[in-house]
Amino acid sequence: MTETIAGVEIPDSRLVAEATELVREAASPLLFHHSRRVFLFGTLVGRRRGLRADAELLYVGAMFHDLGLTDRYRTSGQRFEIDGADEARRFLASHGIDEDSARRVWTGIALHTTPGIPRLMEPEVALVTAGVETDVLGIGYHDLDPGAIEAVTAAHPRPDFKRQILEAFTNGFRDRPDTTFGTVNADVLAHFVPGFTRTDFVEVIQSNAWPE
């Protein structure tokens, strides 16, 4: 039976079912519910913008976008976004999804903390970021139908979400602070990790090996 939330159908396919179970098993309830909301809000924002994504691909992008914050899929040497993007690409390849489709999902996850660029790309890329921006930053909140917001949050509640998601971010990359250079993630560590010092772009230019 197809599940519908706020007028958005969750694709009824083996791919989607297995993606759901993978994330449910690997992620905390906080991240699981957040990821489902990202798909739902991303779809609703897409309707407002006239963007139509492949629903299965958007679902996988939304569900995998924070896997790099989990103990099972995190690495120590790269941005957490890439952890999730790489796992999504492996998952899609194992289900016979073509390379171009997998690339769109990979890109959507990899760029979801890089404002201003995803919205200019394919819907599967743009709408992962749109869903994240709605759920985490409140961007476009007042543009959505209040009934749709109520339906989404009834299905996937967000109690104490602001505090808990910031804690999840902090724990997800506090041990790899250099990977936050050039992203919004550096703001998280600046607020919550004592002694964190940002890499300064200007200082990198001024102090590098070139004589002038």
PAZAPA-4460 file (N, C-alpha, C; in steps of 0.05 Angstrom, whole numbers, plus 32768, in hexadecimal, padded with zeros to 4 digits):
% residues 212
    n_x    n_y    n_z   ca_x   ca_y   ca_z    c_x    c_y    c_z   seq   type   mol
   8011   7FE8   8000   8000   8000   8000   8012   8019   8000     1      M     A
   800C   802C   7FEF   801B   8044   7FED   8016   8057   8005     2      T     A
   802B   8060   8011   8028   8073   8027   8028   808F   801D     3      E     A
   8015   809F   8026   8013   80BB   801E   8013   80CD   8036     4      T     A
   8024   80E1   8036   8026   80F5   804C   8025   8111   8040     5      I     A
   8012   8121   8049   800F   813C   803F   800C   813D   8021     6      A     A
   7FFF   8129   8016   7FFB   8128   7FF9   8013   811E   7FE9     7      G     A
   8028   8116   7FF7   8040   810C   7FEA   8040   80ED   7FED     8      V     A
   8043   80DF   7FD7   8045   80C2   7FD8   8061   80B9   7FDC     9      E     A
   8065   80A7   7FEF   807F   809B   7FF3   8080   8084   7FDE    10      I     A
   8093   8084   7FCC   8094   8070   7FB7   8093   8054   7FC3    11      P     A
   8082   8043   7FB8   807F   8028   7FC1   8090   8015   7FB0    12      D     A
   80A9   8013   7FB7   80BB   8003   7FA7   80CF   7FF5   7FBA    13      S     A
   80DC   7FE1   7FAF   80F0   7FD3   7FBF   8108   7FE5   7FC6    14      R     A
   8110   7FF6   7FB3   8126   8009   7FB7   8120   801B   7FCF    15      L     A
   8108   8026   7FCF   8100   8038   7FE5   80FE   802A   7FFF    16      V     A
   80F2   8012   7FFF   80EF   8002   8017   810B   7FFC   8023    17      A     A
   811E   7FF4   8013   8138   7FED   801D   8148   8005   8026    18      E     A
   8144   801C   8019   8151   8035   8022   8146   803C   803D    19      A     A
   812C   803A   8040   811F   8040   805A   812A   802F   8070    20      T     A
   812C   8016   806C   8136   8004   8081   8153   8008   8087    21      E     A
   8163   800E   8072   8180   8013   8077   8183   802B   8089    22      L     A
   8175   8041   8084   8177   8059   8094   816B   8055   80AF    23      V     A
   8155   8047   80B1   8148   8042   80CB   815B   8033   80DD    24      R     A
   816A   8020   80D2   817C   8010   80E2   8196   801F   80EA    25      E     A
   819F   8030   80D8   81B9   803D   80DC   81B7   8057   80EC    26      A     A
   81A1   8065   80E8   819E   8081   80F3   818D   8081   810C    27      A     A
   8191   8096   811C   8180   809B   8133   8164   80A2   8129    28      S     A
   8150   80A0   813B   8135   80A9   8134   8135   80C7   812B    29      P     A
   8145   80D7   8138   8147   80F3   8130   814E   80F6   8112    30      L     A
   8163   80E8   8109   816C   80EA   80ED   8159   80DC   80DA    31      L     A
   814D   80C6   80E3   813A   80B8   80D2   8122   80CA   80CC    32      F     A
   8116   80D5   80E0   80FE   80E6   80DC   8106   80FF   80CC    33      H     A
   811D   810A   80D2   8126   8122   80C3   8129   811B   80A6    34      H     A
   8135   8105   809F   8139   80FD   8084   811F   80F9   8075    35      S     A
   810C   80ED   8082   80F2   80EA   8075   80E5   8105   8070    36      R     A
   80E7   8117   8084   80DC   8132   8080   80EA   8140   8069    37      R     A
   8104   813C   8065   8112   8148   804F   8106   8140   8034    38      V     A
   80FF   8126   8031   80F2   811D   8019   80D7   812A   8016    39      F     A
   80C7   812B   802B   80AC   8136   8029   80AD   8154   8023    40      L     A
   80BD   8163   8033   80BF   817F   802E   80CB   8186   8013    41      F     A
   80E0   8176   800B   80EC   817A   7FF1   80D8   8177   7FDB    42      G     A
   80C7   8163   7FDD   80B2   815E   7FC9   809E   8175   7FC8    43      T     A
   8096   817E   7FE0   8082   8194   7FE1   808E   81AE   7FD6    44      L     A
   80A7   81B4   7FDC   80B5   81CC   7FD1   80B7   81C9   7FB3    45      V     A
   80BD   81B1   7FAA   80BF   81AC   7F8D   80A6   81B3   7F7E    46      G     A
   808F   81AB   7F8A   8076   81B2   7F7E   8072   81D0   7F7C    47      R     A
   807A   81DF   7F90   8077   81FC   7F8F   8089   8208   7F7A    48      R     A
   80A1   81FC   7F75   80B4   8206   7F62   80B0   81FB   7F46    49      R     A
   809D   81E9   7F43   8099   81DC   7F29   80AF   81C8   7F22    50      G     A
   80BC   81BC   7F36   80D1   81A9   7F32   80C6   818D   7F37    51      L     A
   80CB   817A   7F25   80C2   815F   7F29   80DB   814C   7F29    52      R     A
   80E1   8142   7F40   80F7   812F   7F42   80EE   8113   7F3F    53      A     A
   8100   8101   7F39   80FA   80E4   7F3A   80F7   80DE   7F58    54      D     A
   80DF   80D5   7F60   80D9   80D2   7F7C   80EB   80BE   7F8A    55      A     A
   80F2   80A8   7F7D   8104   8094   7F8A   811F   80A0   7F8F    56      E     A
   812A   80AE   7F7B   8145   80BA   7F7E   8145   80CF   7F94    57      L     A
   8130   80E0   7F94   812E   80F5   7FA8   812C   80E8   7FC4    58      L     A
   811D   80D2   7FC6   811A   80C5   7FDF   8135   80BA   7FEA    59      Y     A
   8144   80AD   7FD8   815E   80A3   7FE1   8170   80BA   7FE9    60      V     A
   8170   80D0   7FD9   8181   80E7   7FE0   817A   80F2   7FFB    61      G     A
   8160   80F5   8000   8157   80FF   801A   815E   80EC   8031    62      A     A
   8159   80D3   802D   815E   80C0   8043   817B   80BC   8049    63      M     A
   818C   80BE   8035   81A9   80B9   8039   81B9   80D2   8040    64      F     A
   81AC   80E9   803F   81BC   8102   8040   81CB   8106   805A    65      H     A
   81C2   80FB   8070   81D0   80FE   808A   81DC   80E4   8093    66      D     A
   81DF   80D0   8082   81EB   80B6   808B   8208   80BA   8095    67      L     A
   8215   80CE   808B   8231   80D4   8094   8233   80DD   80B1    68      G     A
   821C   80E2   80BE   821C   80E9   80DA   8219   80D0   80EC    69      L     A
   8214   80B9   80E0   820F   80A1   80EF   8229   8091   80F4    70      T     A
   822A   8082   8109   8242   8072   810F   8248   805E   80F9    71      D     A
   8233   8053   80ED   8238   803E   80DA   8244   8048   80C0    72      R     A
   823D   8060   80B7   8246   8069   809D   8259   8081   809D    73      Y     A
   8260   808B   80B5   8272   80A2   80B6   828F   8099   80B0    74      R     A
   829F   80AA   80A5   82BB   80A6   80A2   82C9   80BD   80B1    75      T     A
   82E4   80BC   80B1   82F2   80D1   80BF   8300   80E5   80AD    76      S     A
   8301   80E0   8093   8312   80F0   8082   8304   8102   806E    77      G     A
   82E9   8101   806D   82DC   8111   8059   82C2   811D   8065    78      Q     A
   82B7   8131   8057   829E   813D   8060   8288   8129   8064    79      R     A
   8278   812D   8078   8263   8119   807E   824F   8117   8067    80      F     A
   824C   812C   8058   823A   812B   8041   8243   8116   802D    81      E     A
   825D   8114   8029   8269   8101   8016   8265   80E4   8020    82      I     A
   8266   80E0   803A   8261   80C5   8044   8245   80BC   803B    83      D     A
   8231   80CC   803F   8216   80C5   8037   8213   80C2   8019    84      G     A
   8220   80D4   800A   821E   80D4   7FED   822B   80BA   7FE2    85      A     A
   8242   80B3   7FED   824F   809B   7FE3   823E   8082   7FE9    86      D     A
   8233   8081   8001   8222   8069   8007   8209   8068   7FF6    87      E     A
   81FD   807F   7FF0   81E6   8080   7FDE   81ED   8075   7FC2    88      A     A
   8204   807D   7FB8   820D   8074   7F9E   8211   8055   7F9E    89      R     A
   821D   804B   7FB3   8221   802E   7FB5   8206   8020   7FB7    90      R     A
   81F4   802B   7FC6   81D9   801F   7FCA   81CB   801E   7FAF    91      F     A
   81CB   8034   7FA1   81BD   8036   7F87   81C9   8023   7F72    92      L     A
   81E4   8022   7F72   81F1   800F   7F5F   81EA   7FF2   7F65    93      A     A
   81E7   7FEB   7F7E   81DF   7FD0   7F86   81C3   7FC9   7F7D    94      S     A
   81B3   7FDD   7F77   8198   7FD9   7F6E   8195   7FDE   7F50    95      H     A
   81AC   7FE0   7F42   81AB   7FE2   7F25   81A3   7FFD   7F1B    96      G     A
   81A5   8012   7F2B   819E   802D   7F22   81B5   8038   7F11    97      I     A
   81AE   8045   7EFC   81C2   804F   7EE9   81D4   8064   7EF5    98      D     A
   81EB   8068   7EE9   8200   807A   7EF4   81F7   8097   7EF5    99      E     A
   81E8   80A0   7EE1   81E0   80BC   7EE1   81CC   80C1   7EF8   100      D     A
   81BA   80AF   7EFC   81A7   80B2   7F12   81B6   80B2   7F2D   101      S     A
   81C9   80A0   7F30   81D8   809E   7F49   81E8   80B8   7F4D   102      A     A
   81F2   80C3   7F37   8201   80DD   7F39   81F0   80F3   7F44   103      R     A
   81D7   80F4   7F3A   81C5   8109   7F44   81C0   8106   7F62   104      R     A
   81BC   80EE   7F6B   81B8   80EA   7F88   81D1   80F1   7F97   105      V     A
   81E8   80E7   7F8D   8202   80ED   7F9B   8206   810C   7F9D   106      W     A
   8200   811A   7F88   8205   8137   7F88   81F1   8145   7F9B   107      T     A
   81D8   813C   7F9B   81C5   8148   7FAD   81CD   8146   7FCB   108      G     A
   81D8   812F   7FD2   81E1   812B   7FED   81FB   813A   7FF2   109      I     A
   820D   8139   7FE0   8228   8146   7FE4   8225   8164   7FE7   110      A     A
   8211   8170   7FDA   820F   818E   7FDA   81FA   8198   7FED   111      L     A
   81EE   8188   7FFE   81D7   8191   800D   81DE   81A5   8023   112      H     A
   81F8   81A9   8029   8200   81BE   803B   820F   81D4   802D   113      T     A
   820B   81D6   8013   8219   81EB   8003   8204   81FC   7FF6   114      T     A
   81FB   8212   8004   81E5   8222   7FFA   81EA   822F   7FDF   115      P     A
   81D5   8233   7FD0   81D6   8243   7FB8   81DB   8234   7F9E   116      G     A
   81E7   821C   7FA0   81ED   820D   7F88   81D8   81F7   7F81   117      I     A
   81CF   81E7   7F94   81BD   81D1   7F8E   81A3   81DA   7F80   118      P     A
   8199   81F1   7F87   817F   81FA   7F7B   8181   81FF   7F5D   119      R     A
   819A   8201   7F52   819D   8206   7F36   81A2   81EB   7F27   120      L     A
   81A1   81D5   7F35   81A7   81BB   7F28   818D   81AA   7F25   121      M     A
   8191   8191   7F1E   817A   8180   7F19   8168   817E   7F32   122      E     A
   814E   8178   7F2E   813B   8177   7F44   8144   8164   7F5A   123      P     A
   8150   814D   7F53   8159   813A   7F68   816F   8146   7F79   124      E     A
   817D   8159   7F6E   8192   8167   7F7E   8186   817E   7F8D   125      V     A
   8177   818F   7F7F   816B   81A7   7F8B   8159   81A1   7FA3   126      A     A
   8149   818C   7FA1   8134   8188   7FB4   813D   817A   7FCE   127      L     A
   8154   816C   7FCD   8160   8163   7FE6   8167   817B   7FF7   128      V     A
   8175   818E   7FEC   817D   81A6   7FFA   8164   81B6   8003   129      T     A
   8150   81B8   7FF2   8137   81C6   7FF9   812A   81BA   8011   130      A     A
   8129   819F   8012   811D   8192   8029   812D   8196   8042   131      G     A
   8148   8195   8040   8159   819A   8057   8155   81B7   8060   132      V     A
   8155   81CA   804E   8152   81E6   8055   8137   81EB   8063   133      E     A
   8122   81DE   805A   8108   81E1   8067   8109   81D6   8083   134      T     A
   8113   81BD   8086   8111   81B0   80A0   8125   81BA   80B5   135      D     A
   813C   81C2   80AC   8151   81CB   80BF   8151   81E9   80C2   136      V     A
   814F   81F8   80AC   8152   8215   80AD   8138   8224   80AC   137      L     A
   8122   8216   80A7   8108   8223   80A5   8104   8234   808C   138      G     A
   8116   8231   8078   8113   8240   805F   80FB   8236   8050   139      I     A
   80E9   8248   8049   80D0   8241   803B   80BA   8236   804D   140      G     A
   80BF   8237   8067   80AA   822C   807A   808F   8239   8075   141      Y     A
   808F   8254   8073   8076   8262   8071   806A   8260   8055   142      H     A
   8078   8255   8042   806D   8250   8027   805E   8236   8025   143      D     A
   8062   8225   8038   8054   820B   8038   8039   820D   8045   144      L     A
   8027   81FC   803C   800C   81FA   8048   800F   81F0   8065   145      D     A
   8003   81FF   8078   8005   81F6   8094   7FFB   81D9   8098   146      P     A
   7FE6   81D2   8089   7FDC   81B7   808C   7FF0   81A2   8083   147      G     A
   8000   81A9   806E   8014   8196   8065   802A   8193   807A   148      A     A
   8032   81AA   8086   8047   81A9   809B   803D   8198   80B2   149      I     A
   8024   819B   80BA   8019   818C   80D0   8019   816E   80CA   150      E     A
   8011   8167   80B1   8011   814B   80A9   802C   813F   80A9   151      A     A
   8040   814D   809F   805C   8143   809E   8066   813F   80BB   152      V     A
   8062   8153   80CC   806D   8151   80E7   805D   813E   80F9   153      T     A
   8044   8138   80F1   8035   8124   8100   8041   8108   80FA   154      A     A
   8047   8104   80E0   8053   80EA   80D8   806F   80E7   80E2   155      A     A
   807E   80FD   80E2   809A   80FD   80E9   80A0   8114   80FC   156      H     A
   809B   8110   8116   809D   8127   8129   80BA   8131   812B   157      P     A
   80BB   814A   8134   80D5   8157   8138   80D7   8164   8154   158      R     A
   80D3   8155   816A   80D6   8161   8185   80F3   8168   818B   159      P     A
   80F6   8180   8196   8111   8189   819D   8125   8187   8186   160      D     A
   811B   818B   816E   812B   8185   8156   8143   8197   8154   161      F     A
   8140   81B1   8158   8156   81C4   8154   816E   81BC   8165   162      K     A
   816A   81B7   817F   8180   81B0   8190   818C   8195   8188   163      R     A
   817B   8181   8182   8185   8167   817D   8193   8165   8162   164      Q     A
   818A   8174   814D   8198   8172   8134   81B3   817F   8136   165      I     A
   81B5   8195   8145   81CF   81A2   8149   81E2   8190   8158   166      L     A
   81D8   8181   816B   81E8   816D   8179   81F2   8157   8166   167      E     A
   81E0   814E   8155   81E7   8139   8142   81FD   8143   812E   168      A     A
   81FA   815C   8125   820E   8168   8114   8229   8169   8122   169      F     A
   8229   8173   813A   8242   8177   8149   8250   815C   814D   170      T     A
   8241   8148   8156   824C   812D   815A   8255   8120   8140   171      N     A
   8248   8128   812A   824E   811C   8110   8268   8125   8104   172      G     A
   8272   813D   810B   828B   8145   80FE   829E   8154   8111   173      F     A
   829A   8152   812B   82AD   815E   813D   82C8   8152   813C   174      R     A
   82CA   8138   8134   82E4   812B   8132   82F1   812E   8117   175      D     A
   82E5   813C   8105   82F0   8142   80EB   82EC   815F   80E4   176      R     A
   82F5   8171   80F5   82EE   818E   80F2   82F8   819A   80D8   177      P     A
   830E   8190   80CD   8319   819B   80B4   8305   8198   809D   178      D     A
   82F3   8184   809F   82E1   817F   8088   82CA   8194   8087   179      T     A
   82C9   81A5   809C   82B4   81B9   809C   82BC   81D3   808E   180      T     A
   82D5   81D5   8085   82DE   81ED   8078   82CE   81F3   805F   181      F     A
   82C4   820B   805D   82B5   8213   8045   8298   820B   8046   182      G     A
   828E   8200   805C   8272   81F8   805D   8265   8205   8076   183      T     A
   824A   8203   8076   823B   820D   808E   8242   81FD   80A7   184      V     A
   824E   81E5   80A4   8253   81D4   80BB   8267   81E0   80CE   185      N     A
   8278   81F2   80C4   828B   81FF   80D6   827D   820F   80EB   186      A     A
   8265   821A   80E5   8256   822A   80F8   824E   8218   8110   187      D     A
   8247   81FF   810B   823F   81ED   8120   8256   81E9   8134   188      V     A
   826E   81E3   812A   8284   81DE   813B   828D   81F8   814A   189      L     A
   828A   820F   813D   8291   8228   814A   827F   822D   8162   190      A     A
   8266   8224   8161   8254   8228   8177   8257   8214   818D   191      H     A
   825D   81FB   8186   825A   81E5   819A   8274   81D6   81A1   192      F     A
   828A   81DC   8194   82A3   81CE   819A   82B8   81E2   81A4   193      V     A
   82BD   81E2   81BE   82D0   81F5   81C9   82EC   81F2   81BC   194      P     A
   82F8   8208   81B6   8312   8207   81AA   8313   8204   818C   195      G     A
   82FC   81FF   8180   82FC   81FC   8162   8304   8216   8155   196      F     A
   8317   8214   8142   831F   822C   8133   831A   8227   8116   197      T     A
   830B   8238   810A   8305   8235   80ED   831E   8238   80DC   198      R     A
   831E   8229   80C6   8332   822F   80B2   832A   8248   80A3   199      T     A
   833B   825C   80A3   8335   8276   8097   833F   8277   807A   200      D     A
   832D   827A   8067   8333   827A   804B   8348   8290   8044   201      F     A
   8345   82A7   804F   8358   82BD   804A   8373   82B6   8055   202      V     A
   8374   82AB   806D   838E   82A3   8078   839C   828D   8068   203      E     A
   838C   827B   805D   8397   8266   804C   83A5   8272   8034   204      V     A
   8398   8286   8028   83A4   8294   8011   83BD   82A3   8019   205      I     A
   83BC   82B2   802E   83D2   82C3   8036   83EA   82B3   8040   206      Q     A
   83E6   829B   804B   83FC   828D   8057   8405   8274   8047   207      S     A
   83FB   8271   802F   8403   8259   8020   841F   825C   8014   208      N     A
   8428   8248   8006   8444   8246   7FFE   844C   825A   7FE8   209      A     A
   8439   8265   7FDA   8440   8278   7FC5   844C   8291   7FD0   210      W     A
   8462   829C   7FC4   846F   82B3   7FD0   845F   82CC   7FCE   211      P     A
   844D   82CE   7FBB   843C   82E6   7FB9   8422   82E0   7FAA   212      E     A
***
